């Protein structure tokens, strides 16, 4: 569904699969080489663990996260090897999306709201410097990363926090995310929200009048 830019004052972007291209299969392939654990079982163990929640809400650091994940996987992967495999998730950041967002900044408040972590932040900022010589925050008024603020989507408190911090009118703010559960949660607190289902769909969703 397209949204008229003239009816919006704020646009809130997720990162993964909205601004940043991800590569889950590359992560699973590399961890398979490290662990011998295949496909769906590996993915479930990597994602469905309290260690990931704690890492993405800043409750534990990278060393504790890797140690915890080794316990979950029954492995003894070194920190640098784990970090390399983990960061394969962050594939690329197309410059045309950044240019589009930079243009939107001239007329709209731009916020970023992402479930992420210290390793991935380091990786996508490295790519940002390689692509455009700027950081992600240069393309937003404020960036809210889960590991910095202690909240995580799709819990309602993260959306309420952003609304309160920016004194937003939810009906003039549009949230873009690739996950349905995050979209439903945003709508539940009153935000306009649209699911991004394929690369570069943001160009179709955000229309000039």
DATA-V465795 format. One record per backbone hydrogen bond with DSSP energy under -0.5 kcal/mol. NH is the residue of the N-H (numbers start at 1). CO is the residue of the C=O. E is the energy in kcal/mol with one decimal. If there is no record, write none. Layout:
nh	co	e
NH	CO	E
NH	CO	E
//
This chain:
nh	co	e
3	205	-3.9
5	207	-2.4
7	4	-1.4
8	5	-1.6
9	172	-3.2
10	172	-2.1
11	109	-2.6
12	174	-3.5
13	11	-0.6
13	111	-3.1
14	176	-1.9
17	20	-3.7
18	15	-2.0
19	15	-2.7
20	15	-2.8
21	92	-3.0
23	89	-1.7
27	23	-1.3
28	24	-2.4
29	25	-2.5
30	26	-2.1
31	27	-2.6
32	28	-2.0
33	29	-1.6
34	30	-1.4
35	31	-2.4
36	32	-2.6
41	38	-0.7
42	38	-2.2
43	39	-2.6
44	40	-2.3
45	41	-2.0
46	42	-2.2
47	43	-2.2
48	44	-2.6
49	47	-1.8
52	49	-0.7
53	49	-1.2
54	50	-2.7
55	51	-2.3
56	52	-2.8
57	53	-0.8
58	55	-1.2
59	54	-2.7
60	54	-1.1
65	61	-2.2
66	62	-2.7
67	63	-2.3
68	64	-2.5
69	65	-2.7
70	66	-2.2
71	67	-1.5
72	68	-2.1
73	69	-2.7
74	70	-1.4
75	70	-2.1
82	78	-2.6
83	79	-2.9
84	80	-2.3
85	81	-2.1
86	82	-3.0
87	83	-2.5
88	84	-0.6
88	85	-0.9
89	86	-1.3
90	87	-1.2
91	21	-2.2
91	89	-1.1
92	21	-1.3
97	94	-0.8
98	94	-1.3
99	95	-2.6
100	96	-1.7
101	97	-2.4
102	98	-2.6
103	99	-1.8
104	100	-1.9
105	101	-1.7
106	103	-1.2
107	104	-1.7
108	104	-2.2
109	9	-2.7
111	11	-2.5
111	109	-0.5
112	142	-1.9
113	13	-2.7
114	144	-2.5
116	114	-0.8
121	117	-2.7
122	118	-2.2
123	119	-2.0
124	120	-3.0
125	121	-2.2
126	122	-1.6
127	123	-2.1
128	124	-2.3
129	125	-2.1
130	126	-1.8
131	127	-2.6
132	128	-2.9
133	128	-1.1
133	129	-0.5
134	128	-0.8
138	135	-1.2
139	136	-2.1
140	137	-1.6
141	110	-3.4
142	110	-1.1
144	112	-3.7
144	142	-0.5
145	143	-0.7
146	114	-2.7
148	145	-1.9
149	145	-1.8
150	146	-2.1
155	152	-1.6
158	155	-1.2
159	155	-0.7
160	156	-2.3
161	157	-2.1
162	158	-1.7
163	159	-2.5
164	160	-2.4
165	161	-2.7
166	162	-1.6
167	163	-0.6
167	164	-0.7
168	163	-2.1
170	168	-0.8
172	169	-2.7
173	170	-1.2
174	10	-2.3
175	192	-2.4
176	12	-2.9
177	194	-1.4
183	179	-1.7
184	180	-2.7
185	181	-1.7
186	182	-2.0
187	183	-2.3
188	184	-1.8
189	185	-1.0
189	186	-0.7
190	187	-1.5
191	186	-2.0
192	170	-1.2
192	173	-1.8
194	175	-2.5
196	177	-2.5
197	195	-0.7
201	198	-1.7
203	200	-1.3
204	201	-1.1
205	201	-2.2
206	202	-2.1
207	3	-2.2
207	205	-0.9
//
